[in-house]
Amino acid sequence: MKLEALWLKRQGVAHRQISRLTGISSTTLTSYLRAYEVEGIEGLKTVNFPGSGCSVAR
């Protein structure tokens, strides 16, 4: 998904349309693009799941 979004951006597709086509939020798209600008492809390999973590009861 991250590489697809990056490819679309490089093709000149509008930010809003990329979000719609890929199903990712505008905020997430911006995060992906910033990570790529700073770290290149390596920046897109990172997986971050913000939040309170898993709360599965056993």
C-alpha positions in Angstrom: 0.0 0.0 0.0 2.8 2.4 0.9 4.6 1.9 -2.4 1.4 2.2 -4.4 0.7 5.6 -2.7 4.2 6.7 -3.4 3.9 5.7 -7.0 0.6 7.5 -7.5 2.1 10.6 -5.9 5.1 10.5 -8.3 2.6 10.2 -11.2 1.1 13.5 -10.2 -2.2 12.1 -8.7 -3.8 14.5 -6.2 -3.4 13.8 -2.5 -7.2 13.4 -2.0 -7.5 11.0 -4.9 -4.6 8.8 -3.6 -6.4 8.5 -0.3 -9.6 7.5 -2.0 -7.9 5.0 -4.3 -5.8 3.3 -1.6 -8.2 3.5 1.2 -5.7 5.3 3.5 -6.4 8.5 5.4 -4.9 11.8 4.3 -3.0 11.9 7.6 -1.5 8.4 7.0 -0.6 9.3 3.4 1.2 12.4 4.6 3.1 10.3 7.2 4.2 7.9 4.4 5.4 10.7 2.1 7.3 12.4 4.9 8.9 9.1 5.9 10.0 8.5 2.3 11.4 12.1 2.0 13.5 11.7 5.2 14.6 8.1 5.0 13.9 6.9 1.5 12.5 3.3 1.0 13.8 2.4 4.4 11.4 4.9 6.0 8.5 3.0 4.4 9.5 -0.3 6.0 8.7 0.9 9.5 5.4 -0.3 10.9 3.9 2.0 13.6 0.6 1.3 15.2 -0.1 4.1 17.6 -2.6 3.6 20.3 -3.0 1.9 23.6 -1.9 -1.5 22.4 -3.7 -4.8 22.4 -6.3 -5.5 25.0 -7.3 -9.1 24.2 -8.7 -10.8 27.3 -7.7 -14.4 27.8 
